[in-house]
Amino acid sequence: MTAARRYHRAHRHLDVLQTYEDATGYPLGRWLATQRTRPITSPTSVPLPSPLPLPSRVRGWRVRRVCRW
């Protein structure tokens, strides 16, 4: 993560070739490619917040249905 921050600070992007290694020899290109292809998972122990209820009126305006599908 530190190598990616350094690269981004210097180049303003993270479009790194897969074969790129930084000055310390860290394979930043391979690490970024792995991060991009790794499936995103969320921990099951952390409860997700419940959605807020939608009010029928917001500051005096009526909430109307815009799309009629």
C-alpha atoms as an extended CHARMM CRD file, in Angstrom:
* protein
*
        69  EXT
         1         1  MET       CA              0.0000000000        0.0000000000        0.0000000000  PROA      1               0.0000000000
         2         2  THR       CA              2.8540000000        2.3800000000        0.7370000000  PROA      2               0.0000000000
         3         3  ALA       CA              4.4380000000        1.7060000000       -2.6330000000  PROA      3               0.0000000000
         4         4  ALA       CA              1.1260000000        2.4360000000       -4.3600000000  PROA      4               0.0000000000
         5         5  ARG       CA              0.8040000000        5.7220000000       -2.4640000000  PROA      5               0.0000000000
         6         6  ARG       CA              4.3350000000        6.7210000000       -3.4310000000  PROA      6               0.0000000000
         7         7  TYR       CA              3.6960000000        5.8590000000       -7.0830000000  PROA      7               0.0000000000
         8         8  HSD       CA              0.3970000000        7.7610000000       -7.0960000000  PROA      8               0.0000000000
         9         9  ARG       CA              2.0030000000       10.7990000000       -5.4760000000  PROA      9               0.0000000000
        10        10  ALA       CA              4.7130000000       10.8460000000       -8.1630000000  PROA      10              0.0000000000
        11        11  HSD       CA              2.6180000000        9.9730000000      -11.2500000000  PROA      11              0.0000000000
        12        12  ARG       CA             -0.9840000000       10.9180000000      -10.2750000000  PROA      12              0.0000000000
        13        13  HSD       CA             -2.3750000000        7.5660000000      -11.4730000000  PROA      13              0.0000000000
        14        14  LEU       CA             -2.2120000000        3.8550000000      -10.6980000000  PROA      14              0.0000000000
        15        15  ASP       CA             -2.2070000000        2.5520000000      -14.2610000000  PROA      15              0.0000000000
        16        16  VAL       CA              0.9150000000        0.4920000000      -13.6040000000  PROA      16              0.0000000000
        17        17  LEU       CA              2.3020000000       -2.2120000000      -15.8780000000  PROA      17              0.0000000000
        18        18  GLN       CA              2.1240000000       -5.6720000000      -14.3470000000  PROA      18              0.0000000000
        19        19  THR       CA              5.9070000000       -6.0510000000      -14.5760000000  PROA      19              0.0000000000
        20        20  TYR       CA              6.6580000000       -2.7660000000      -12.7590000000  PROA      20              0.0000000000
        21        21  GLU       CA              8.8130000000       -2.8420000000       -9.6310000000  PROA      21              0.0000000000
        22        22  ASP       CA              9.4540000000        0.2510000000       -7.5450000000  PROA      22              0.0000000000
        23        23  ALA       CA             12.8650000000        1.5490000000       -6.4410000000  PROA      23              0.0000000000
        24        24  THR       CA             12.9110000000       -0.7990000000       -3.4450000000  PROA      24              0.0000000000
        25        25  GLY       CA             12.2340000000       -3.8450000000       -5.6320000000  PROA      25              0.0000000000
        26        26  TYR       CA              8.6130000000       -4.2730000000       -4.5720000000  PROA      26              0.0000000000
        27        27  PRO       CA              6.4930000000       -5.8430000000       -7.3970000000  PROA      27              0.0000000000
        28        28  LEU       CA              3.8730000000       -3.0750000000       -7.3850000000  PROA      28              0.0000000000
        29        29  GLY       CA              2.4570000000       -4.0080000000      -10.7910000000  PROA      29              0.0000000000
        30        30  ARG       CA              1.7610000000       -7.5880000000       -9.7510000000  PROA      30              0.0000000000
        31        31  TRP       CA              0.2980000000       -6.4930000000       -6.4190000000  PROA      31              0.0000000000
        32        32  LEU       CA             -2.0920000000       -4.0250000000       -8.0840000000  PROA      32              0.0000000000
        33        33  ALA       CA             -3.1440000000       -6.6110000000      -10.6830000000  PROA      33              0.0000000000
        34        34  THR       CA             -3.9380000000       -9.0690000000       -7.8850000000  PROA      34              0.0000000000
        35        35  GLN       CA             -5.9400000000       -6.4480000000       -5.9920000000  PROA      35              0.0000000000
        36        36  ARG       CA             -7.9700000000       -5.6180000000       -9.1080000000  PROA      36              0.0000000000
        37        37  THR       CA             -8.8880000000       -9.2380000000       -9.8210000000  PROA      37              0.0000000000
        38        38  ARG       CA             -9.4610000000      -10.3660000000       -6.2330000000  PROA      38              0.0000000000
        39        39  PRO       CA            -13.1500000000      -10.7390000000       -5.3910000000  PROA      39              0.0000000000
        40        40  ILE       CA            -14.5260000000       -8.1420000000       -3.0210000000  PROA      40              0.0000000000
        41        41  THR       CA            -15.7580000000       -9.6980000000        0.1920000000  PROA      41              0.0000000000
        42        42  SER       CA            -17.2090000000       -8.1030000000        3.2620000000  PROA      42              0.0000000000
        43        43  PRO       CA            -16.7670000000       -9.4870000000        6.7570000000  PROA      43              0.0000000000
        44        44  THR       CA            -19.8650000000      -11.2210000000        8.0520000000  PROA      44              0.0000000000
        45        45  SER       CA            -19.2470000000      -10.1870000000       11.6470000000  PROA      45              0.0000000000
        46        46  VAL       CA            -19.8980000000       -6.5030000000       10.9230000000  PROA      46              0.0000000000
        47        47  PRO       CA            -23.6330000000       -5.7770000000       10.7530000000  PROA      47              0.0000000000
        48        48  LEU       CA            -24.7590000000       -3.5240000000        7.9260000000  PROA      48              0.0000000000
        49        49  PRO       CA            -26.8520000000       -0.4850000000        8.8500000000  PROA      49              0.0000000000
        50        50  SER       CA            -30.5430000000       -0.6580000000        8.0570000000  PROA      50              0.0000000000
        51        51  PRO       CA            -31.7990000000        1.7200000000        5.3720000000  PROA      51              0.0000000000
        52        52  LEU       CA            -33.4940000000        4.8870000000        6.5470000000  PROA      52              0.0000000000
        53        53  PRO       CA            -37.2590000000        5.0980000000        6.0700000000  PROA      53              0.0000000000
        54        54  LEU       CA            -38.3500000000        7.3740000000        3.2450000000  PROA      54              0.0000000000
        55        55  PRO       CA            -40.4940000000       10.2390000000        4.5120000000  PROA      55              0.0000000000
        56        56  SER       CA            -43.7590000000       10.9710000000        2.7460000000  PROA      56              0.0000000000
        57        57  ARG       CA            -43.0050000000       14.6890000000        2.7850000000  PROA      57              0.0000000000
        58        58  VAL       CA            -39.6440000000       16.4030000000        2.6760000000  PROA      58              0.0000000000
        59        59  ARG       CA            -39.6200000000       20.0370000000        3.8520000000  PROA      59              0.0000000000
        60        60  GLY       CA            -43.1510000000       20.6420000000        2.6880000000  PROA      60              0.0000000000
        61        61  TRP       CA            -42.6930000000       19.0950000000       -0.7690000000  PROA      61              0.0000000000
        62        62  ARG       CA            -44.6080000000       16.0280000000       -1.7700000000  PROA      62              0.0000000000
        63        63  VAL       CA            -42.5800000000       13.0440000000       -2.8460000000  PROA      63              0.0000000000
        64        64  ARG       CA            -43.9400000000       11.9990000000       -6.2280000000  PROA      64              0.0000000000
        65        65  ARG       CA            -43.2240000000        9.0120000000       -8.3670000000  PROA      65              0.0000000000
        66        66  VAL       CA            -41.3680000000       10.2790000000      -11.4320000000  PROA      66              0.0000000000
        67        67  CYS       CA            -41.0640000000        7.1420000000      -13.5320000000  PROA      67              0.0000000000
        68        68  ARG       CA            -44.2270000000        5.3840000000      -14.6050000000  PROA      68              0.0000000000
        69        69  TRP       CA            -43.1380000000        1.8850000000      -15.5440000000  PROA      69              0.0000000000
